[in-house]
Amino acid sequence: MTALGLQFMPVQTPEAIATLREDIREHGVQVPVVIDQHGRILDGNNRAAIAVELGIDYPTETVHVADDDEAEDRAIALNLKRRTISQAQMRKLIQDQIDRHPDMSDRAIAKRLGCTHPTVATVRRGGKIYHPDQMTREEAEKVTQELQAAVAEWEEHMAAIVYFLASNAVDLMRIMRALQHGELTLSQGFGRGDEDRDFWAMAARITFGRLRTMVLDEGFQAEMQEQAEGPCFLPLPEDNVADLLGVLSDPSGGRHGPPAG
C-alpha cells in the first residue's frame, strides 16, 4: 500500500529513522497513518515508507479536507502534536511557510505552526531567534530592541481590552487573575516547537507587569468607577466578558485553558 505524502516537517535524523524501523520490524505500525480522501499522507510518511520497505501492511485513518490549505494545516498540526521541534527546526519551518505562502500574515503562519506572530516576524526580517545564555553583548542589545518592537503593538491591544473590561465594571480581580494566567502561558511558550521561552518570559514580565500596574493604579480605578456610574452605562454581556478575559488569560489562542472566572 503506497500513497503520496505531504511533507512539511523537518526530515528526521538517520538515528531516529533507524530506531523507528526496528520498532516497526518488531511490533508493526502501531499508530495509524493519517490520509485524506485523496489518499495523500498527512501524518506518518516515515511509518508508511518503512512499512512498505519491510513489506508490512499498516493501518490508516482517513480525514476529509476541504482544500490543499486545510490539508497542510492538518499535516502540520498532526506532526507538531507528536514531535519535539528544536529551535533551529522551528525557524526553518517558519521560513518554509513564508517561502511557500509569501502573502500569508505573520499571525496566520503563527497560528498554523503553534508559535507566536512576533517570532514569525523575526524570521521574516531575517533576524535570529536568540537564546539568552548563548548571546554576545551585541546580540543581547539587538534582542532587547526586537523584544520592545515585538511586544509594543500586542501590548497596546491587550491594554485596550483591559480598559474596555474595566470600564464595563468587570471585577478587577477577575482581570488580574486573567493577566496572571496570561503571563504564565506566555512564559511557557506557544506550543511545543517554541524553545525561545526565556525570550518570551521577558516579554511576559514586561507586558503583563505594565498591565497589572495599570489595573492597580488608583487613578485608573477611579476613572473606571466614574464611567460605570455614568448615566449611559450598559453592562457588557457575560459571554463577551468571558471571551475578552480569555484573550487576556490565554495569549496562545486556546492551547492553554483560561482560569476559572
PASEBA-1860 file (N, C-alpha, C; in nm, 3 decimals):
! residues 261
1> MTALGLQF> 0.086/-0.120/0.000/0.000/0.000/0.000/0.089/0.124/0.000 ~ 0.074/0.211/-0.097/0.154/0.332/-0.103/0.063/0.451/-0.124 ~ 0.112/0.569/-0.086/0.035/0.691/-0.103/0.130/0.808/-0.113 ~ 0.083/0.913/-0.179/0.162/1.035/-0.190/0.157/1.108/-0.057 ~ 0.274/1.146/-0.005/0.278/1.213/0.124/0.296/1.363/0.111 ~ 0.232/1.437/0.200/0.253/1.581/0.211/0.357/1.602/0.320 ~ 0.474/1.647/0.284/0.583/1.657/0.380/0.620/1.803/0.402 ~ 0.585/1.855/0.518/0.617/1.993/0.553/0.713/2.002/0.671
9> MPVQTPEA> 0.737/1.890/0.737/0.817/1.890/0.859/0.964/1.862/0.829 ~ 1.054/1.900/0.923/1.196/1.870/0.904/1.220/1.719/0.892 ~ 1.316/1.682/0.811/1.349/1.540/0.793/1.408/1.486/0.923 ~ 1.363/1.368/0.963/1.414/1.308/1.086/1.557/1.259/1.066 ~ 1.632/1.250/1.175/1.772/1.208/1.169/1.780/1.061/1.131 ~ 1.892/1.019/1.072/1.911/0.877/1.040/1.895/0.787/1.162 ~ 1.941/0.836/1.278/1.928/0.757/1.401/1.782/0.736/1.438 ~ 1.702/0.843/1.426/1.560/0.833/1.459/1.489/0.739/1.362
17> IATLREDI> 1.524/0.747/1.234/1.464/0.659/1.134/1.501/0.514/1.163 ~ 1.627/0.490/1.199/1.673/0.353/1.228/1.598/0.295/1.348 ~ 1.578/0.379/1.451/1.504/0.334/1.570/1.361/0.300/1.534 ~ 1.299/0.386/1.452/1.160/0.363/1.409/1.151/0.235/1.325 ~ 1.250/0.213/1.239/1.248/0.094/1.154/1.251/-0.034/1.238 ~ 1.337/-0.036/1.339/1.348/-0.155/1.424/1.220/-0.178/1.503 ~ 1.159/-0.068/1.548/1.034/-0.081/1.623/0.924/-0.137/1.533 ~ 0.915/-0.087/1.410/0.813/-0.136/1.317/0.842/-0.281/1.277
25> REHGVQVP> 0.970/-0.314/1.260/1.006/-0.451/1.225/0.959/-0.548/1.334 ~ 0.969/-0.503/1.461/0.935/-0.590/1.574/0.787/-0.587/1.608 ~ 0.727/-0.467/1.602/0.589/-0.453/1.652/0.488/-0.416/1.544 ~ 0.535/-0.384/1.424/0.444/-0.335/1.322/0.414/-0.187/1.342 ~ 0.329/-0.132/1.260/0.291/0.010/1.271/0.179/0.021/1.373 ~ 0.210/0.081/1.487/0.113/0.092/1.597/0.022/0.214/1.584 ~ 0.076/0.324/1.528/-0.002/0.447/1.514/-0.049/0.458/1.370 ~ -0.180/0.464/1.345/-0.230/0.469/1.207/-0.172/0.585/1.128
33> VVIDQHGR> -0.150/0.561/1.001/-0.108/0.666/0.908/-0.232/0.744/0.867 ~ -0.228/0.876/0.883/-0.345/0.958/0.852/-0.337/1.004/0.707 ~ -0.444/0.976/0.632/-0.452/1.017/0.492/-0.579/1.098/0.469 ~ -0.579/1.177/0.362/-0.703/1.248/0.329/-0.783/1.166/0.228 ~ -0.896/1.221/0.185/-0.985/1.145/0.096/-0.923/1.120/-0.041 ~ -0.813/1.190/-0.071/-0.744/1.170/-0.197/-0.629/1.070/-0.186 ~ -0.610/1.018/-0.064/-0.503/0.921/-0.043/-0.369/0.981/-0.009 ~ -0.362/1.113/0.010/-0.236/1.178/0.045/-0.208/1.161/0.193
41> ILDGNNRA> -0.086/1.130/0.227/-0.049/1.111/0.367/-0.032/1.246/0.435 ~ -0.107/1.268/0.541/-0.096/1.390/0.620/-0.003/1.370/0.740 ~ -0.002/1.250/0.793/0.082/1.219/0.909/0.124/1.073/0.900 ~ 0.255/1.050/0.903/0.303/0.912/0.901/0.382/0.875/0.777 ~ 0.444/0.975/0.713/0.523/0.946/0.594/0.633/0.844/0.622 ~ 0.703/0.863/0.733/0.813/0.771/0.766/0.760/0.632/0.800 ~ 0.652/0.626/0.876/0.594/0.496/0.912/0.551/0.420/0.788 ~ 0.485/0.492/0.695/0.438/0.428/0.572/0.555/0.380/0.487
49> AIAVELGI> 0.658/0.465/0.472/0.772/0.429/0.388/0.845/0.308/0.442 ~ 0.863/0.304/0.575/0.933/0.191/0.635/0.851/0.064/0.624 ~ 0.718/0.076/0.643/0.631/-0.041/0.632/0.638/-0.099/0.491 ~ 0.634/-0.011/0.390/0.644/-0.057/0.252/0.779/-0.125/0.229 ~ 0.884/-0.063/0.281/1.019/-0.119/0.267/1.028/-0.259/0.327 ~ 0.960/-0.278/0.441/0.966/-0.407/0.510/0.858/-0.504/0.463 ~ 0.771/-0.458/0.374/0.664/-0.545/0.327/0.557/-0.570/0.431 ~ 0.531/-0.470/0.514/0.434/-0.481/0.623/0.315/-0.391/0.593
57> DYPTETVH> 0.194/-0.444/0.609/0.075/-0.360/0.595/0.068/-0.264/0.713 ~ 0.007/-0.148/0.690/-0.006/-0.051/0.800/-0.150/0.002/0.803 ~ -0.199/0.031/0.925/-0.335/0.084/0.937/-0.340/0.230/0.893 ~ -0.454/0.273/0.844/-0.472/0.412/0.804/-0.599/0.469/0.867 ~ -0.600/0.600/0.876/-0.718/0.673/0.922/-0.743/0.784/0.821 ~ -0.863/0.791/0.769/-0.894/0.888/0.664/-0.967/1.009/0.722 ~ -0.920/1.126/0.686/-0.989/1.250/0.723/-1.023/1.325/0.595 ~ -1.132/1.401/0.598/-1.173/1.476/0.480/-1.128/1.622/0.495
65> VADDDEAE> -1.067/1.674/0.391/-1.020/1.813/0.392/-1.090/1.888/0.278 ~ -1.112/2.016/0.302/-1.184/2.096/0.202/-1.095/2.134/0.084 ~ -0.965/2.159/0.113/-0.874/2.204/0.008/-0.731/2.178/0.051 ~ -0.637/2.221/-0.031/-0.496/2.198/-0.001/-0.451/2.272/0.124 ~ -0.507/2.391/0.149/-0.469/2.466/0.268/-0.507/2.390/0.395 ~ -0.627/2.334/0.395/-0.668/2.257/0.513/-0.583/2.131/0.527 ~ -0.547/2.071/0.416/-0.461/1.952/0.420/-0.326/1.988/0.483 ~ -0.273/2.103/0.444/-0.145/2.147/0.500/-0.158/2.177/0.649
73> DRAIALNL> -0.267/2.245/0.687/-0.291/2.272/0.829/-0.297/2.143/0.910 ~ -0.372/2.046/0.859/-0.387/1.918/0.929/-0.252/1.847/0.940 ~ -0.178/1.845/0.830/-0.050/1.774/0.829/0.047/1.833/0.931 ~ 0.055/1.966/0.935/0.147/2.031/1.028/0.101/2.011/1.171 ~ -0.029/2.028/1.196/-0.081/2.014/1.333/-0.059/1.873/1.386 ~ -0.085/1.772/1.305/-0.067/1.634/1.348/0.078/1.603/1.381 ~ 0.168/1.653/1.298/0.310/1.627/1.321/0.364/1.703/1.442 ~ 0.322/1.828/1.459/0.368/1.906/1.574/0.319/1.846/1.705
81> KRRTISQA> 0.203/1.782/1.699/0.147/1.722/1.820/0.234/1.609/1.871 ~ 0.300/1.537/1.779/0.379/1.420/1.820/0.528/1.448/1.830 ~ 0.576/1.549/1.762/0.720/1.571/1.756/0.766/1.680/1.850 ~ 0.891/1.670/1.894/0.958/1.778/1.964/1.048/1.848/1.863 ~ 1.020/1.975/1.838/1.091/2.051/1.735/1.195/2.141/1.800 ~ 1.318/2.134/1.750/1.424/2.219/1.804/1.403/2.363/1.757 ~ 1.477/2.454/1.818/1.468/2.595/1.780/1.507/2.615/1.635 ~ 1.614/2.549/1.592/1.659/2.562/1.453/1.555/2.504/1.357
89> QMRKLIQD> 1.494/2.391/1.395/1.392/2.331/1.309/1.269/2.418/1.299 ~ 1.230/2.482/1.412/1.115/2.571/1.408/1.142/2.690/1.318 ~ 1.263/2.744/1.327/1.298/2.856/1.241/1.287/2.816/1.094 ~ 1.339/2.697/1.060/1.331/2.650/0.922/1.187/2.628/0.879 ~ 1.106/2.574/0.971/0.965/2.550/0.940/0.894/2.682/0.912 ~ 0.924/2.784/0.993/0.866/2.917/0.972/0.910/2.973/0.837 ~ 1.040/2.961/0.807/1.090/3.014/0.681/1.028/2.941/0.562 ~ 1.009/2.810/0.574/0.945/2.734/0.467/0.803/2.784/0.441
97> QIDRHPDM> 0.732/2.814/0.551/0.595/2.864/0.535/0.594/3.002/0.470 ~ 0.689/3.087/0.509/0.700/3.220/0.449/0.729/3.208/0.300 ~ 0.819/3.116/0.265/0.853/3.097/0.123/0.736/3.040/0.044 ~ 0.663/2.946/0.103/0.551/2.882/0.035/0.431/2.975/0.024 ~ 0.414/3.060/0.126/0.295/3.147/0.132/0.339/3.290/0.163 ~ 0.404/3.359/0.068/0.457/3.493/0.095/0.350/3.595/0.132 ~ 0.226/3.572/0.093/0.119/3.667/0.124/0.047/3.635/0.254 ~ 0.081/3.523/0.316/0.016/3.487/0.442/0.071/3.574/0.554
105> SDRAIAKR> -0.017/3.621/0.641/0.025/3.710/0.750/0.106/3.634/0.854 ~ 0.182/3.711/0.935/0.259/3.651/1.044/0.166/3.579/1.142 ~ 0.051/3.639/1.168/-0.043/3.577/1.262/-0.097/3.444/1.208 ~ -0.126/3.439/1.078/-0.178/3.316/1.018/-0.074/3.205/1.023 ~ 0.051/3.238/0.993/0.157/3.138/1.000/0.179/3.093/1.143 ~ 0.177/3.188/1.236/0.195/3.155/1.377/0.085/3.061/1.426 ~ -0.038/3.087/1.384/-0.149/3.001/1.423/-0.131/2.861/1.367 ~ -0.085/2.851/1.242/-0.065/2.721/1.178/0.044/2.641/1.248
113> LGCTHPTV> 0.151/2.709/1.292/0.267/2.639/1.349/0.265/2.632/1.502 ~ 0.171/2.703/1.565/0.165/2.700/1.710/0.277/2.778/1.776 ~ 0.321/2.887/1.710/0.423/2.973/1.770/0.364/3.113/1.782 ~ 0.447/3.214/1.808/0.398/3.350/1.823/0.421/3.429/1.695 ~ 0.333/3.526/1.669/0.350/3.604/1.546/0.475/3.692/1.549 ~ 0.519/3.745/1.666/0.647/3.816/1.663/0.766/3.725/1.627 ~ 0.757/3.595/1.664/0.863/3.503/1.624/0.866/3.490/1.472 ~ 0.748/3.478/1.411/0.741/3.471/1.265/0.796/3.600/1.204
121> ATVRRGGK> 0.760/3.713/1.263/0.808/3.842/1.211/0.960/3.850/1.218 ~ 1.018/3.797/1.325/1.163/3.797/1.340/1.229/3.718/1.228 ~ 1.175/3.600/1.200/1.230/3.517/1.093/1.210/3.585/0.958 ~ 1.093/3.646/0.937/1.065/3.713/0.809/1.165/3.827/0.783 ~ 1.203/3.897/0.891/1.301/4.006/0.878/1.444/3.955/0.860 ~ 1.460/3.823/0.871/1.594/3.768/0.860/1.668/3.768/0.991 ~ 1.596/3.797/1.098/1.659/3.801/1.230/1.679/3.662/1.286 ~ 1.759/3.655/1.387/1.792/3.529/1.453/1.707/3.516/1.578
129> IYHPDQMT> 1.658/3.395/1.606/1.588/3.368/1.731/1.695/3.331/1.833 ~ 1.720/3.418/1.927/1.833/3.400/2.018/1.794/3.323/2.143 ~ 1.894/3.264/2.206/1.878/3.205/2.338/1.970/3.282/2.432 ~ 1.920/3.333/2.547/1.996/3.424/2.631/2.134/3.375/2.671 ~ 2.150/3.246/2.704/2.280/3.201/2.752/2.380/3.177/2.639 ~ 2.341/3.208/2.515/2.431/3.190/2.402/2.457/3.322/2.330 ~ 2.421/3.436/2.391/2.428/3.564/2.324/2.554/3.642/2.360 ~ 2.607/3.715/2.261/2.707/3.815/2.287/2.636/3.941/2.336
137> REEAEKVT> 2.714/4.040/2.379/2.654/4.164/2.425/2.577/4.233/2.311 ~ 2.637/4.231/2.191/2.571/4.295/2.077/2.439/4.224/2.045 ~ 2.440/4.091/2.052/2.317/4.016/2.026/2.213/4.046/2.133 ~ 2.257/4.058/2.258/2.163/4.088/2.367/2.098/4.224/2.346 ~ 2.177/4.322/2.300/2.120/4.454/2.273/2.019/4.447/2.159 ~ 2.051/4.366/2.057/1.959/4.351/1.945/1.830/4.284/1.990 ~ 1.844/4.182/2.076/1.725/4.113/2.128/1.637/4.211/2.205 ~ 1.698/4.298/2.284/1.620/4.395/2.360/1.539/4.484/2.267
145> QELQAAVA> 1.601/4.529/2.159/1.531/4.614/2.063/1.418/4.536/1.994 ~ 1.447/4.411/1.956/1.345/4.330/1.890/1.229/4.301/1.984 ~ 1.263/4.275/2.110/1.159/4.247/2.208/1.066/4.365/2.225 ~ 1.125/4.484/2.238/1.044/4.605/2.255/0.953/4.627/2.136 ~ 1.007/4.605/2.015/0.926/4.624/1.894/0.818/4.518/1.883 ~ 0.853/4.394/1.922/0.759/4.283/1.906/0.639/4.295/1.997 ~ 0.661/4.344/2.120/0.552/4.345/2.217/0.470/4.474/2.214 ~ 0.523/4.581/2.150/0.456/4.711/2.159/0.314/4.708/2.105
153> EWEEHMAA> 0.297/4.657/1.982/0.164/4.653/1.921/0.071/4.560/1.998 ~ 0.125/4.444/2.035/0.044/4.346/2.108/0.004/4.399/2.245 ~ 0.098/4.468/2.315/0.067/4.524/2.447/-0.042/4.629/2.437 ~ -0.038/4.708/2.331/-0.141/4.811/2.312/-0.278/4.745/2.295 ~ -0.283/4.637/2.221/-0.409/4.563/2.201/-0.460/4.508/2.334 ~ -0.371/4.448/2.412/-0.411/4.391/2.541/-0.457/4.501/2.637 ~ -0.388/4.614/2.635/-0.426/4.725/2.723/-0.566/4.776/2.688 ~ -0.597/4.777/2.559/-0.731/4.821/2.516/-0.838/4.727/2.570
161> IVYFLASN> -0.808/4.598/2.574/-0.904/4.501/2.628/-0.922/4.524/2.778 ~ -0.811/4.543/2.848/-0.818/4.570/2.993/-0.905/4.693/3.019 ~ -0.878/4.800/2.944/-0.953/4.924/2.962/-1.101/4.902/2.935 ~ -1.132/4.830/2.829/-1.272/4.806/2.792/-1.343/4.726/2.901 ~ -1.276/4.621/2.952/-1.338/4.540/3.058/-1.359/4.621/3.184 ~ -1.256/4.694/3.225/-1.267/4.772/3.349/-1.372/4.881/3.338 ~ -1.381/4.944/3.221/-1.480/5.050/3.203/-1.622/4.995/3.198 ~ -1.635/4.863/3.182/-1.766/4.799/3.186/-1.792/4.732/3.321
169> AVDLMRIM> -1.721/4.778/3.422/-1.742/4.736/3.561/-1.715/4.588/3.584 ~ -1.628/4.528/3.503/-1.586/4.390/3.529/-1.494/4.390/3.651 ~ -1.518/4.297/3.740/-1.442/4.291/3.865/-1.292/4.290/3.837 ~ -1.219/4.379/3.903/-1.076/4.392/3.875/-0.998/4.268/3.914 ~ -1.048/4.193/4.012/-0.978/4.070/4.049/-0.987/3.967/3.938 ~ -1.097/3.964/3.865/-1.109/3.874/3.750/-1.007/3.912/3.642 ~ -0.994/4.042/3.621/-0.896/4.090/3.522/-0.755/4.054/3.567 ~ -0.725/4.072/3.696/-0.591/4.040/3.748/-0.561/3.892/3.735
177> RALQHGEL> -0.660/3.807/3.763/-0.637/3.662/3.751/-0.609/3.625/3.605 ~ -0.682/3.688/3.513/-0.660/3.661/3.371/-0.520/3.705/3.328 ~ -0.475/3.819/3.378/-0.341/3.867/3.345/-0.233/3.775/3.402 ~ -0.254/3.728/3.523/-0.156/3.637/3.583/-0.146/3.508/3.503 ~ -0.262/3.457/3.461/-0.262/3.334/3.380/-0.198/3.360/3.244 ~ -0.225/3.477/3.187/-0.166/3.512/3.058/-0.015/3.518/3.065 ~ 0.037/3.574/3.172/0.183/3.580/3.188/0.242/3.439/3.197 ~ 0.173/3.352/3.269/0.222/3.214/3.283/0.224/3.142/3.149
185> TLSQGFGR> 0.116/3.153/3.072/0.112/3.081/2.945/0.212/3.137/2.845 ~ 0.230/3.268/2.845/0.328/3.326/2.754/0.469/3.285/2.793 ~ 0.497/3.280/2.923/0.630/3.241/2.971/0.662/3.098/2.934 ~ 0.559/3.014/2.926/0.580/2.873/2.896/0.593/2.845/2.747 ~ 0.572/2.946/2.665/0.587/2.928/2.521/0.456/2.899/2.453 ~ 0.453/2.915/2.321/0.332/2.898/2.242/0.338/2.770/2.163 ~ 0.338/2.659/2.228/0.339/2.535/2.152/0.470/2.461/2.169 ~ 0.470/2.341/2.127/0.580/2.252/2.152/0.709/2.295/2.083
193> GDEDRDFW> 0.695/2.365/1.971/0.813/2.399/1.894/0.888/2.521/1.941 ~ 0.828/2.603/2.025/0.894/2.726/2.066/0.989/2.700/2.182 ~ 1.118/2.702/2.155/1.214/2.679/2.262/1.277/2.809/2.311 ~ 1.241/2.923/2.252/1.294/3.052/2.296/1.208/3.104/2.410 ~ 1.188/3.020/2.513/1.095/3.055/2.620/1.148/3.169/2.707 ~ 1.280/3.176/2.726/1.335/3.286/2.806/1.304/3.419/2.741 ~ 1.310/3.422/2.608/1.275/3.543/2.534/1.133/3.586/2.567 ~ 1.041/3.490/2.560/0.901/3.523/2.584/0.869/3.541/2.732
201> AMAARITF> 0.950/3.483/2.818/0.934/3.511/2.961/0.963/3.659/2.988 ~ 1.066/3.711/2.919/1.095/3.854/2.932/0.978/3.938/2.881 ~ 0.924/3.898/2.767/0.810/3.971/2.711/0.692/3.967/2.807 ~ 0.669/3.851/2.868/0.557/3.837/2.961/0.573/3.928/3.081 ~ 0.694/3.930/3.136/0.717/4.015/3.254/0.696/4.162/3.221 ~ 0.745/4.203/3.105/0.731/4.343/3.067/0.584/4.379/3.043 ~ 0.520/4.302/2.957/0.383/4.334/2.916/0.284/4.322/3.030 ~ 0.282/4.205/3.094/0.180/4.184/3.198/0.212/4.262/3.324
209> GRLRTMVL> 0.339/4.292/3.347/0.373/4.379/3.460/0.313/4.517/3.442 ~ 0.324/4.570/3.321/0.267/4.703/3.293/0.115/4.700/3.301 ~ 0.055/4.593/3.249/-0.092/4.585/3.253/-0.143/4.575/3.396 ~ -0.075/4.497/3.479/-0.119/4.487/3.619/-0.101/4.620/3.692 ~ 0.008/4.689/3.661/0.030/4.820/3.721/-0.082/4.916/3.683 ~ -0.126/4.908/3.558/-0.235/4.993/3.512/-0.363/4.963/3.590 ~ -0.393/4.834/3.608/-0.516/4.796/3.678/-0.512/4.840/3.824 ~ -0.396/4.835/3.886/-0.384/4.866/4.029/-0.373/5.016/4.055
217> DEGFQAEM> -0.355/5.096/3.951/-0.342/5.241/3.969/-0.472/5.301/4.021 ~ -0.463/5.379/4.127/-0.584/5.435/4.188/-0.656/5.531/4.093 ~ -0.579/5.606/4.016/-0.640/5.698/3.921/-0.718/5.623/3.814 ~ -0.660/5.514/3.766/-0.728/5.431/3.667/-0.856/5.374/3.725 ~ -0.851/5.323/3.847/-0.969/5.264/3.910/-1.078/5.368/3.930 ~ -1.038/5.489/3.968/-1.137/5.596/3.988/-1.205/5.633/3.856 ~ -1.126/5.639/3.750/-1.182/5.671/3.618/-1.280/5.564/3.573 ~ -1.246/5.437/3.597/-1.334/5.328/3.557/-1.464/5.330/3.639
225> QEQAEGPC> -1.451/5.361/3.767/-1.569/5.368/3.854/-1.662/5.479/3.809 ~ -1.602/5.591/3.770/-1.683/5.704/3.724/-1.760/5.668/3.597 ~ -1.693/5.597/3.506/-1.762/5.558/3.383/-1.875/5.460/3.411 ~ -1.851/5.366/3.503/-1.952/5.266/3.536/-2.074/5.328/3.601 ~ -2.055/5.440/3.669/-2.167/5.506/3.738/-2.234/5.612/3.650 ~ -2.186/5.628/3.527/-2.242/5.728/3.437/-2.381/5.692/3.389 ~ -2.456/5.789/3.343/-2.596/5.765/3.302/-2.608/5.679/3.176 ~ -2.503/5.672/3.096/-2.510/5.596/2.971/-2.452/5.455/2.984
233> FLPLPEDN> -2.420/5.414/3.106/-2.354/5.284/3.124/-2.448/5.167/3.094 ~ -2.400/5.075/3.011/-2.471/4.950/2.984/-2.375/4.836/3.011 ~ -2.409/4.743/3.100/-2.317/4.634/3.132/-2.291/4.544/3.012 ~ -2.169/4.495/3.002/-2.130/4.405/2.894/-2.186/4.266/2.921 ~ -2.246/4.199/2.821/-2.296/4.062/2.842/-2.185/3.971/2.891 ~ -2.220/3.878/2.979/-2.121/3.791/3.041/-2.045/3.707/2.938 ~ -2.111/3.667/2.830/-2.042/3.590/2.727/-1.927/3.670/2.667 ~ -1.951/3.800/2.644/-1.847/3.886/2.589/-1.735/3.908/2.690
241> VADLLGVL> -1.773/3.921/2.817/-1.673/3.936/2.923/-1.582/3.813/2.926 ~ -1.643/3.695/2.921/-1.566/3.571/2.926/-1.471/3.560/2.806 ~ -1.519/3.599/2.688/-1.435/3.593/2.568/-1.313/3.685/2.581 ~ -1.335/3.806/2.630/-1.226/3.902/2.642/-1.128/3.861/2.752 ~ -1.180/3.809/2.862/-1.091/3.758/2.966/-1.008/3.641/2.913 ~ -1.070/3.562/2.824/-0.997/3.450/2.764/-0.880/3.497/2.680 ~ -0.897/3.610/2.611/-0.786/3.665/2.532/-0.671/3.706/2.623 ~ -0.705/3.769/2.735/-0.601/3.811/2.830/-0.532/3.691/2.895
249> SDPSGGRH> -0.610/3.590/2.928/-0.555/3.478/3.006/-0.484/3.376/2.920 ~ -0.510/3.380/2.788/-0.450/3.277/2.703/-0.400/3.336/2.572 ~ -0.283/3.399/2.574/-0.227/3.458/2.450/-0.199/3.354/2.344 ~ -0.194/3.224/2.382/-0.165/3.120/2.284/-0.285/3.090/2.194 ~ -0.398/3.152/2.225/-0.514/3.134/2.138/-0.584/3.001/2.154 ~ -0.582/2.944/2.277/-0.659/2.823/2.302/-0.578/2.701/2.332 ~ -0.443/2.711/2.330/-0.364/2.592/2.360/-0.346/2.573/2.510 ~ -0.393/2.668/2.590/-0.394/2.654/2.735/-0.532/2.694/2.785
257> GPPAG> -0.577/2.636/2.890/-0.709/2.668/2.941/-0.708/2.794/3.025 ~ -0.808/2.881/3.013/-0.817/3.000/3.095/-0.853/2.966/3.238 ~ -0.820/3.053/3.331/-0.852/3.028/3.471/-1.000/3.036/3.496 ~ -1.045/2.976/3.602/-1.186/2.985/3.638/-1.221/3.126/3.671 ~ -1.341/3.169/3.624/-1.383/3.309/3.645/-1.400/3.341/3.788
END
